[in-house]
Amino acid sequence: MLTKAETSGQDIAQLMARIGRDARAAARPLAIASTDRKNAALRAMADAIIANEGRILEANAIDLANGVEAKLTPAMMDRLKLDPSRISAIVQGIREIAELKDPVGEVIAAWDRPNGLKIERVRTPLGVIGVIFESRPNVTADAGALCFKAGNPVILRAGSDSANSSAAIHACLVEGLKREGLPEAAIQLVPVTDRAAVGEMLRGLDGNLDVIVPRGGKSLVARVQSEARVPVFAHLEGICHLYIDRSADLDMAVKIAVNAKMRRTGICGAAETLLVDRAVAATHVVPILDALSKAGCEIRASAEVRSLYPQANVATEADWTTEYLDAIISVTLVDGVGGAIEHIETHSSHHTEAIVAEDPVAVERFFAEIDSAILLHNASTQFADGGEFGFGGEIGISTDRLHARGPVGAEQLTSFKYAIRGKGQTRP
C-alpha cells in the first residue's frame, strides 16, 4: 500500500533516484523481450487481478471511505470507484493489449539508395515513462500494461485518493512480471504519496525519465506542463462540444446528446457544451433538453435557448470554457456549421468535438476546419477512448501536436531508429 512519507526531502530524492535507476536498468532487457514473453506476462497480470479481485475491492473501499471524508466531488468519486464490472473491464483491457500487434521492431518504412544502401525506419521503445495520475486506479493497469507492451519501463505515481486501490492492482502486475522472469522494475509504483516525489519526477530523475504523462485535474496537468524538464504528453482540459446541425436526425440527436453528456459525466470525453443550429432550434431544442433534464442534467443556456426552454439556468461567459465533469451542460444556438466552428475554435480545448448531421458537406467542413485531436460524426463524444479505438486502452489523450495526438496507446509509446545495411560502401 502507498504511504504518506515520514521522511525528509533528501530521503525522497534518494528514493526517487533509485526508482529511476532501476527503471533505466530494466529498459534494455524489456526492449529485447520477445513478443510471446511479454504477452504471457500480460495474461498473467490479468489472471492475477481476477484472483485478487476481493483484495482490490477491499482496498478500493478504503479509498472510497477516505474520499467521502475528504469530500471529493461526485465526479472524482465516480473515477475512483471500482466494482466487479469495472475490474472485469480492466482485465479485458489487459488481455486486449496482449492481443495487439507488438509495435517494437516493426519496419515503418524501407527504401534503397542509388549507392546500394538499404535503409529501414524501425520502431523502438520510447524509454522510461512516468505517469502521474489522480483518482482513477484503473490507470495503474492501463498505463502499466501499455507501456510494458511497447517495451517501456514505467514509473507510476498515484494520487493519495487512489493509493490503496492502485497498490493492490500494481501488486498483480508485478506478479505477472515475476511469472515470466522479467524485471520487476519494469512497472514501478512510487511507494509514497508525498508531493515531493512528483517534483523529483518533473526534474527527470537524474536523466532517467524520458517522458511524463499526467492524468488528473487541471491543476496537476498545469503544474506538470509548467515545471517538467522532460517532454510531456498531456491535455489540460476536455472541453468537448456536440453540434446538432440543421440536417440532423432528431431521434439520433437526442440519443447522442444524452449519451455524450450523461453516460459518464466525470470523464474527459464527456460533452460539456451543446451547440444547436439556429435553423432547427424550434424543433430540436426542447426534445433534446427535455431528454437531458430527465436524465438528471442541469441545463445552463443562453438567452435564446432559455426563450425556448425557460426552465434552464442562465449561462455565464465562464460556462463556455468550463470542464464540468458533472451532470451540467452549457447550451447555445449557432448559425449553421460555420457558427459551430467559430464557437468551437474560440472556446475548445481541442480534445474532442462531434457533429450530428446528414449533410455530407457540413460534415466535411466540420472535419476540415476544426483542429481538435478527435472529431466524430453521428457518434457520442464518449468514444474518445483508446479502448474504443482498438488500442486496447490508453495512458491518456494528448492534445499536443508533436509525436502523439489523441489516445496514447502502445504504438504512440514508441520512437524509431534507422537500420542501414550496406555492402562495403564508403562516402566519397
Salt bridges, closest charged atoms under 4 A:
ASP22 OD2 - ARG18 NH1 3.34
ASP47 OD1 - ARG95 NH2 3.10
ASP78 OD1 - ARG86 NH2 2.91
ASP78 OD2 - ARG264 NH2 3.31
GLU99 OE2 - ARG43 NH1 3.96
ASP102 OD2 - LYS38 NZ 2.98
GLU106 OE2 - LYS101 NZ 3.81
GLU106 OE1 - ARG123 NE 3.04
ASP112 OD2 - LYS118 NZ 3.44
GLU120 OE1 - ARG421 NH1 3.04
GLU175 OE2 - ARG179 NH2 2.68
GLU200 OE2 - ARG203 NH2 2.89
ASP210 OD2 - ARG24 NH2 3.04
GLU227 OE1 - ARG223 NE 3.30
GLU237 OE2 - LYS218 NZ 3.76
GLU272 OE1 - LYS261 NZ 2.67
ASP277 OD2 - ARG246 NE 2.77
GLU298 OE2 - ARG300 NE 2.83
GLU304 OE1 - ARG278 NH2 2.57
ASP319 OD1 - ARG300 NH1 3.03
ASP335 OD1 - ARG278 NH1 2.43
GLU353 OE1 - HIS241 ND1 2.98
GLU369 OE2 - ARG365 NE 2.87
ASP371 OD2 - ARG401 NH2 2.46
ASP371 OD1 - ARG405 NH1 3.05
GLU411 OE2 - ARG123 NH2 3.28
